[in-house]
Amino acid sequence: MSAVLTIDHPAWDKTADGLPVRAVNSGSGLWVATWGPNELEMRCVSGSEDHKPTIVTTHPSTLPDTVPAALRDGLQTLGTSHRMANPWLWDAITTAILRQVVRADQARRLYRTWCSTYGTTVPVGEQTLAVAPDHRTVLELPDEAFAVVGAKFHRTALQAAATHYEEYRTHWRRMDAGDLVDALTSIPRIGPWTAAAAAADYTGDFHIYPHDDLAVRTWAAQIAPAYPWPDKKDRAFGPLWTGWAATDRTTLHTLTLSTLTWGSHAR
């Protein structure tokens, strides 16, 4: 294929025609993004068009030279991948928190239920999409509201994040990916994994993604099943993965994002 859309974010749904579609809050407006022939088409449906979501494109030609041949061959089938950098930092934080502890399919359902119950709905033809509730809404929700949608475990993390976001969001939005990870780990119940996942989603820079994430390990093993990957409980995977790129942030970004893109379609 010549181009593919990265649909790792749980907001991605499908139209009646089977095309990926997503509602997204850019901060100044609500947008609907739909994957067309080899490109992402976006239209603002509410608010201002001042902050159009940006697209990060990645091509396997920038993979590290040292990756196993089978992994390289599998990722090269993608062609150019297109991923929307999440324009709303609060949604990136919310998404990462809701991924804590639960499996990927559970996190996807939880995120969509959370958004449709307490967020803003966006009619698109006969469909209804939704974006996450803002941080002020989260602070106003009674404790039992989290349990209703299955987010009881995530309540304290979401509330702590909302409190910190109210105070620091302007500063956080100006940070680069690495500094943002450090800043987010100051929030109670936000560890390095959650902070890195949120920062990668928001900035579009996947060189800082938690590379020993189960999703990365799972898809890499499916792409190159004959390669002697470390056991799931072995901490050697992260150093192995990042070691292929050494200090080259671009090749590490390509390796990680391409693997997640492959996996999002394999799912």
N, C-alpha and C positions, 0 to 999 in steps of 0.2 A: 504494500500500500504506500502511497506517496505522502500521506499525512494522516495523523490520528489525533484525537482529542484525549487529553488526560482527564479521566472522570473519577479521580480518587476522592474528591470531596463529596460528602453524603447528600448535598443539595441537588446533585444531578439526578434528573428523572428522565423519562422518555415521552415524546409526543405520541399521538395516535399513529403516526407514520414510523415510529421507532427511532426518531432522531433525539439525541441528547438535548435536554433543555433544563434551564436553571434560572431561578430568580435570585438576584443579588442586590444587596444594598451597598452603594458606593460611598455613602456618607451624605451626599447631597441629593441623591435620587435613587429610585428603584429601577433596575434594569432586568430585561429578559434576554438571556443568551441562548442561542440555538446553533447547533453544529450544522453547517451547510456543506456543500461540496468542498472539502479540504480547507475550510476556514470557519471561524467562529463569527456569527452574525449577532450583533447586539443592538437593542433599541431601548431607549429610556421610556418607561411607561408612567412615571410619576416623579415629580420634583425636577431638579436641575440636572442638565447634562454636563455640568462643569467638570466632574470627575469620572471620566469613562474608565471602566476597568481595563487594565493592561494585560497583554498576552505575552507569556514567556514561551519562546520556541526553542526546541532542543533537537539536535540531530546526532545520530550515532557516530558520525565521523569524528566527534570530539570525545569519544570514549577513551579511557586510559589504554595505552599500548599493551599493558601487562595483563589485562583481563583474560580469563580462559577463553579459548577459541569458541567453545560451544555457547558460552554466555554472550560473547560478541555477536555471533551469527544469529542468535535468537533476537537480540535487541535491534539488529540492523533491519529486521523485517518491518519495524515500525515506520521507518521513514522519519519525517519531521513530526515531532509531537508538539501540540499546542496546549498550554495550560494557562487558565486564568489565575493570575495572582489575586488572592482574595483582597478586595479593596477595603474591607471593613475589618479592622483589627479585632474588634469585639467578637465578631463571628468566628474568626480564626481561633481565638482563645476559647470560646464556647465549644467549638467543634473538638478541640484537643482535650478539653476537660471531659466531655461526654464519651470520649474514647477510652478513658481510664478504666481499667479492670475488665471491661466487657469485650467480647469478640467483635470483629469488624462488622458482621452482618447485624448484630444486636445494636451496635453503636449507630449504624445507619438508620435503623428503625427508630431508635430513641431520639436521634437528632430530628428526624422528620416529624415525629409526634410532638416533640418539644416546640418546634417552630409552628406547626399548624394549630396547636392549642393556645400558645401564649404570644406568638409572633404576629407578623403582618402578612395577610394573605394577598396573593397576586393572581387575579383571573387571567388565564391565557387560553383563549378559545373555550373549549369545554372542560379544560383542566383548571385546577386551582393549585398554584404553587405557594410557597411560604418562605419568609425569611425569619431569622431568629429574633426573639424579643430583645430589646435593647437593655443596657445594663441597669437603667433606672427601673424598668419593669421588673427585672429580676430581684432588685432590692425591695420591691413592694409586695412580692408574692409571699403569701403565708407559707409556713413550713410544709403544710399538708399538700400544697399545690405541686411540690416536687415529687412526692410519693405517687400522686395520681397518674403521672406520666411515666413512672418508672425511674425517676432521677433522684430518689431519696439519697442514695450513696453520694451523688455529686453535689448535693445542696450546699454544703459548707464551702466547697471549692468554688462553685459559681458565685456565691454571695461574697466571698473574700475577693475574688477576681473583680466583681462588679464594684466593690468599694475602692479598690486600688485603681481601677480603670477610671473612675470618676475623678480621681486626683491627678493621675499621671498620664492620661491618654495623649494629651497634646505633645508631651515630651517623648513618649514611646513611639509615636508615629513618625518621628524624625530620625529614629535610630537605624543603624545598619543591622543586618541579621544577627551578627554575633553579640553586639551590645544588647539587642532586644532579648535574646535568650537569657542573658545575665539578669536583666531587669525583671523579667517575668518570673524567675525563680525566687524573687523576693516575696511573692504572694504565697500565703499559707496554702499547703496542699498542692502547690504547683512545683513539681520536680523537674529535673533536666529533660526527661523525655517529653513531657507535656509542653514545656517552654520551647523546646526545639521544634516540635511538630507545629505549634502555633506560629512561630517565627518563620518557618519555611513556607507555610501556607500563605502568610501575609506578604512576605517579601518576594516570594517566587524563587528564592535562593535555596536549593536543596543540598548544598554542600554542608549545611549545618543541621540537616535532618538527622534524627536518631537512627544511625545506619544499621544498628543491630536489632531494629524493630522486627517484630514477627512477620509483618507483611513483606519486608525486603527479603528476609531469609526464606520465606515460603516461595515467593515468586522466583527468586534466584535458583532455588533447588528444582523448581519445575522447568525452568528454561534449560538448565544444564544438569540433568539428574545424575549423570555419570561422574560429575566432579566430586572429589572427596570433601564436601562441606563439613565444617565443624558441627558436632552434635548441638541440638537446641539448647542444652544446658551449658555448653562450652562458651566461655566468654571470648574465644579467639576470633569469632566472626567479625566483630567490629574492627579490630586492628587489621585483619586480613583485607576487608573491604576498603577501608581508607588507605591501606598501604599500597594498593594498586595505583592510586592517584597520587601518592606521595604528598607534595605540597601544592599540587595543581587544583585549585578550587573549581575551575571550570569542568575538568574531566570528572571530578567527584560528583558535582552537580548532575552531569549528564548520566553517569552510571546509576545514581540513585533514582533520579526522576524517571529515566527510561524504564527501569525495572518496575517502578510503581505504575507507570503507564501500561506496560505489558500486562501487569497483574490486574489492573482495573478492567481490562477487556477480557482477560481469562476468566474473571469471576462471572 
